[in-house]
Amino acid sequence: MDLVSFDPRDPAVSRSRRLGLAAARSFRDQYGHLDVPADYTDPTGYRLGTFITTMRDAAKAGRLEPDWTAALDALGMIWDKHDAAWRSRLAAAADYLRAHGHLAAPATTPVGAWLAEQRHLAATERLDPARADALTALAADWRLPHGPDWHRKYHLLRAHLASGADPSALTRDSQLGGVKIGSWLGRQLTTWSALADGQQQLLTALDLTPEANPLAPARRARRTFEETVQLLELFLHREGRIPAARETVRVDGDTVRIGAWLAKARTKHRARQLPDHHVRLVAALFEGDWTAEDAVLAVLA
């Protein structure tokens, strides 16, 4: 019987109603839902899939009586299968959010692939506004404006600090779950001006700014004159010549402008501004006048 155009006074309608509701209740009790396949026939031979499809058609046509609608709603009737499937995936996204603190799920996972599809639909203005609102209510940054990798690492660090971890314990070598979070944070703080406002705001919320940088290296103590003379001596022994004005050497990751330093020491000595004990230290490396451009190295004398 076509229930879209049923006659409520027809006794067959009441019987069909009883059978349909009973079969629907039995299915719901067994499976926990009423997402019935269209071709499903229950163990008694009742074509429940056809009944459910017919009910949907009747409701869509505005021909289903309120008491039928109420009775089916009480069983968890799924009137729009496509919307029900979407809501089911939204629930899965909510579960992921609770577990991970973000919606940057890898696109290789079912929930990640679905979220990527929703972002694409939103970007092309093809996502229903109500669905976009539902996702926004779930997580304001569900569109991942700064890229999935950035959001994943940010939330990983946020959860770490929220657990009570001391930010000052972070180093550039710090790792969280195999992720090099220390080097990532270092890049954010050293390229701060290039970050988007939203990125700066998120990091500032964790008190992670260039000014409060827990990864900032301790200031290197200024190298003493005596220590620089030792570097000059090493250079002279290694190169067998006086360093050029713009020549540098690398020491412990630091660049020392050894040529410019020697030129400055010569200038200060000529102006009688270099202490005598400093003069003696440098002079010991040369034969004769060490301020001359053609000064002879002691190691070559």
Disulfide bonds with the S-S distance in Angstrom:
none
